[in-house]
Amino acid sequence: MTGSHLHANDGEIGRLQGFVVDDRSWSIRFIIVNSTNWWLGHHVLVSPEWIQYPSWSRSSVTVNLDRQTIEDARAYDADAAVGRDAGANIYSHYNRNGYWQDKRQRPCGAP
């Protein structure tokens, strides 16, 4: 999916650049979005939980967010760790509960 177009609810916002993986559970925690072709774009993080429509044939992914909210997200720094505090800030920006807060979202066997 790397390189796929990322669509928000109201249009294309960038490309899927990569993933942030939890090194304990090997879960994909965030998708790295490269929005450098739009406005004064940058790399931002969104949760894979917000994917609505992946399309292999169109090489695209649609997330349940609007373009402005994604664009307004804090820039992703690949040299900085994405720990619980940073993750909480990301979820807060998007006005969503973190994966650790919603028992329905926890993987089998997770505390």
C-alpha positions as CSV (number, residue, x, y, z in Angstrom):
1,M,0.0,0.0,0.0
2,T,3.0,2.3,0.3
3,G,2.7,5.0,-2.4
4,S,-1.1,4.7,-2.6
5,H,-3.2,7.9,-2.8
6,L,-4.8,8.9,0.5
7,H,-8.3,10.4,0.2
8,A,-10.0,12.2,3.0
9,N,-13.8,12.6,3.1
10,D,-13.5,15.7,0.9
11,G,-10.7,14.9,-1.5
12,E,-7.2,13.6,-2.0
13,I,-4.7,14.8,0.6
14,G,-1.5,12.9,-0.2
15,R,0.2,9.5,-0.4
16,L,0.8,6.8,2.0
17,Q,4.5,7.1,2.8
18,G,4.9,4.3,5.4
19,F,3.9,3.0,8.8
20,V,4.7,3.4,12.4
21,V,4.8,-0.1,14.0
22,D,4.6,-0.9,17.7
23,D,7.8,-2.8,18.5
24,R,6.1,-4.8,21.3
25,S,2.9,-6.0,19.6
26,W,4.0,-5.5,15.9
27,S,0.7,-3.7,15.3
28,I,0.6,-0.9,12.8
29,R,-0.2,2.1,15.0
30,F,-0.1,4.9,12.4
31,I,0.1,5.5,8.7
32,I,2.6,8.1,7.6
33,V,0.9,10.5,5.1
34,N,3.1,12.5,2.7
35,S,1.0,15.6,1.9
36,T,3.9,17.6,0.2
37,N,2.0,17.9,-3.1
38,W,-0.8,19.9,-1.3
39,W,-0.5,23.4,0.1
40,L,2.6,23.6,2.3
41,G,2.4,19.9,3.0
42,H,4.4,17.7,5.3
43,H,4.4,14.2,6.8
44,V,1.6,13.5,9.3
45,L,0.3,10.5,11.1
46,V,-3.2,9.0,11.0
47,S,-4.5,5.8,12.5
48,P,-5.2,2.8,10.4
49,E,-8.4,2.4,12.4
50,W,-9.8,5.4,10.4
51,I,-9.5,3.7,7.0
52,Q,-12.9,3.3,5.4
53,Y,-12.2,2.1,1.9
54,P,-8.9,0.5,0.8
55,S,-8.8,0.0,-3.0
56,W,-6.1,-2.2,-4.3
57,S,-7.2,-1.7,-7.9
58,R,-7.1,2.1,-7.6
59,S,-4.0,2.1,-5.4
60,S,-5.9,4.3,-2.9
61,V,-7.1,4.5,0.7
62,T,-9.9,6.6,2.0
63,V,-9.9,7.7,5.7
64,N,-12.8,9.0,7.7
65,L,-11.3,12.5,8.2
66,D,-11.4,15.8,6.3
67,R,-8.5,17.3,4.5
68,Q,-8.1,20.3,6.7
69,T,-7.9,18.3,9.9
70,I,-5.2,16.1,8.3
71,E,-3.3,19.2,7.0
72,D,-3.5,20.9,10.4
73,A,-1.9,17.9,12.2
74,R,1.5,18.2,13.7
75,A,4.3,17.3,11.4
76,Y,5.7,13.8,11.9
77,D,9.4,13.6,12.9
78,A,10.8,10.3,11.9
79,D,13.7,10.8,14.5
80,A,11.3,11.2,17.4
81,A,9.7,8.2,19.2
82,V,6.0,7.9,18.9
83,G,5.2,6.8,22.5
84,R,1.9,6.9,24.4
85,D,2.1,10.6,25.0
86,A,2.7,11.5,21.4
87,G,0.0,9.0,20.3
88,A,-2.4,10.6,22.7
89,N,-1.7,14.0,21.2
90,I,-2.3,12.6,17.7
91,Y,-5.7,11.0,18.7
92,S,-6.6,14.2,20.5
93,H,-5.9,16.3,17.4
94,Y,-8.3,14.2,15.4
95,N,-10.8,14.2,18.3
96,R,-10.8,10.4,18.6
97,N,-10.3,8.0,21.5
98,G,-7.0,6.2,21.5
99,Y,-6.8,2.5,20.7
100,W,-5.8,1.9,24.3
101,Q,-9.0,3.6,25.5
102,D,-11.6,1.5,23.6
103,K,-11.8,-2.1,24.7
104,R,-13.6,-3.0,21.5
105,Q,-10.5,-2.1,19.5
106,R,-8.0,-4.1,21.6
107,P,-6.4,-7.2,20.0
108,C,-7.2,-10.6,21.5
109,G,-5.4,-11.2,24.8
110,A,-4.5,-7.5,25.3
111,P,-5.0,-6.2,28.9
